[in-house]
Amino acid sequence: MINWNLKLRNWHRDFSYFYAGLLMAFAISGIALNHRHAWDPRDYVYETIAVKMDMPKNRDLITEEFFKTCLKENQVDLELRGTAWRRGGYNLYFDGAYAFIDPFTGEGEIERFKIRPVLGQMVDLHKSNSNTWVWYSDLFAISVLLICITGLLIPKGKNGFKKRGWKLALVGVAIPSVLWFFL
């Protein structure tokens, strides 16, 4: 006869061991991403370069070529990758840098950044869309479900799911549901 409680314990333990590192990485980077309004958990600025551009009155003259010329005049040797109008100004994008230019004064700052060691890579896990990572993370998600299910089914007696666990599980579902509804 199969001892299902022992099997569930073994599966719970082995999946937990196997995915412990990834679970911790997602937990740490998830906390960091929850506070991204206060700081950038992926990148940090290590150099700021002030720039001043003579903005033409005619907005049609403000092109990528215009910005490339202004960058040369400011002795900025970064290669411009793209521009966008956002939040009432011009954003300039470079490899490892970005800038915001005030459209009225022409003043701005180029911020050169680097990826935070370890934490930056953990944050990238949340955004990766490579096929290999997508499949691996799907397997991870299924395994996390198995960890949760086996964790619910293992305890027996007064601390088991039927006696006490269902109440905690219900509260654990209710709190985020209520928060999600009001946010």
For each residue, the residues with C-beta under 8 A, 3 or more apart:
1:
2: 7
3: 6 7
4: 7 8
5: 8 9 154 156
6: 3 9 10
7: 2 3 4 10 11
8: 4 5 11 12 150 153 154
9: 5 6 12 13 150 154
10: 6 7 13 14
11: 7 8 14 15 146 150
12: 8 9 15 16 146 147 150 151 154
13: 9 10 16 17
14: 10 11 17 18
15: 11 12 18 19 143 146 147 150
16: 12 13 19 20 23 147
17: 13 14 20
18: 14 15 143
19: 15 16 22 23 140 143 144 147
20: 16 17 23 24
21: 24 25
22: 19 25 26 125 140
23: 16 19 20 26 27 144
24: 20 21 27 28
25: 21 22 28 29 122 125
26: 22 23 29 30 122 125 126
27: 23 24 30 31
28: 24 25 31 32 119 122
29: 25 26 32 33 41 119 122 123 125 126
30: 26 27 33 34 126
31: 27 28 34 35
32: 28 29 35 36 41 119 122 123
33: 29 30 36 41 123 126
34: 30 31
35: 31 32 38 39 41
36: 32 33 39 40 41
37:
38: 35
39: 35 36
40: 36 43 44 113
41: 29 32 33 35 36 116 119 120 123
42: 115 116 119 120 123 124
43: 40 113 114 115 116 120
44: 40 113 114 116
45: 48 111 112 113
46: 112 113 114
47: 111 112
48: 45 109 110 111 112
49: 74 76 109 110 111 112
50: 107 108 109
51: 70 71 74 76 99 101 107 108 109 110
52: 74 106 107 108
53: 67 70 73 74 101 106 107 108
54: 70 106
55: 62 103 104 105 106
56: 59 61 62 66
57:
58: 61
59: 56 62
60:
61: 56 58 66
62: 55 56 59 66 67 90 103
63: 66 67
64: 67 68 80 82 83
65: 68 69
66: 56 61 62 63 69 70
67: 53 62 63 64 70 71 80 83 90 92 101
68: 64 65 71 72 80
69: 65 66 72 73
70: 51 53 54 66 67 73 74
71: 51 67 68 74 76 78 80
72: 68 69 75 76
73: 53 69 70
74: 49 51 52 53 70 71
75: 72
76: 49 51 71 72 110
77:
78: 71 94 95 97 110
79: 94 95
80: 64 67 68 71 83 92 93 94
81: 93 94 95
82: 64 92 93
83: 64 67 80 90 91 92 93
84: 90 91 93
85: 89 90 91
86: 89 91
87: 100
88: 103
89: 85 86 100 101 102 103 108
90: 62 67 83 84 85 100 101 103 108
91: 83 84 85 86 98 99 100 101
92: 67 80 82 83 98 99 100 101 108 110
93: 80 81 82 83 84 97 98
94: 78 79 80 81 97 98 99 110
95: 78 79 81
96: 112 113 114
97: 78 93 94 110 111 112 113
98: 91 92 93 94 110 111 113
99: 51 91 92 94 108 109 110 111
100: 87 89 90 91 92 108 109
101: 51 53 67 89 90 91 92 106 107 108
102: 89 105 106 107 108
103: 55 62 88 89 90 106
104: 55
105: 55 102
106: 52 53 54 55 101 102 103
107: 50 51 52 53 101 102
108: 50 51 52 53 89 90 92 99 100 101 102
109: 48 49 50 51 99 100
110: 48 49 51 76 78 92 94 97 98 99
111: 45 47 48 49 97 98 99
112: 45 46 47 48 49 96 97
113: 40 43 44 45 46 96 97 98
114: 43 44 46 96
115: 42 43 120 121
116: 41 42 43 44 119 120 123
117: 120 121
118: 121 122
119: 28 29 32 41 42 116 122 123
120: 41 42 43 115 116 117 123 124
121: 115 117 118 124 125
122: 25 26 28 29 32 118 119 125
123: 29 32 33 41 42 116 119 120 126 127
124: 42 120 121 127 128
125: 22 25 26 29 121 122 128 133 137
126: 26 29 30 33 123
127: 123 124
128: 124 125 133 134 137
129: 133 134
130: 133 134
131: 134 135
132: 135 136
133: 125 128 129 130 136 137
134: 128 129 130 131 137 138
135: 131 132 138 139
136: 132 133 139 140
137: 125 128 133 134 140 141
138: 134 135 141 142
139: 135 136 142 143
140: 19 22 136 137 143 144
141: 137 138 144 145
142: 138 139 145 146
143: 15 18 19 139 140 146 147
144: 19 23 140 141 147 148
145: 141 142 148 149
146: 11 12 15 142 143 149 150
147: 12 15 16 19 143 144 150 151
148: 144 145 151 152
149: 145 146 152 153
150: 8 9 11 12 15 146 147 153 154
151: 12 147 148 154
152: 148 149 161 165 169
153: 8 149 150 161
154: 5 8 9 12 150 151
155: 159 160 161 165
156: 5 160
157: 160 163
158: 163 164
159: 155 163 164 165
160: 155 156 157 163 164 165
161: 152 153 155 164 165 166 169
162: 165 166
163: 157 158 159 160
164: 158 159 160 161 167 168
165: 152 155 159 160 161 162 168 169
166: 161 162 169 170
167: 164 170 171
168: 164 165 171 172
169: 152 161 165 166 172 173
170: 166 167 173 174
171: 167 168 174 175
172: 168 169 175 176
173: 169 170 176 177
174: 170 171 177 178
175: 171 172 178 179
176: 172 173 179 180
177: 173 174 180 181
178: 174 175 181 182
179: 175 176 182 183
180: 176 177 183
181: 177 178
182: 178 179
183: 179 180
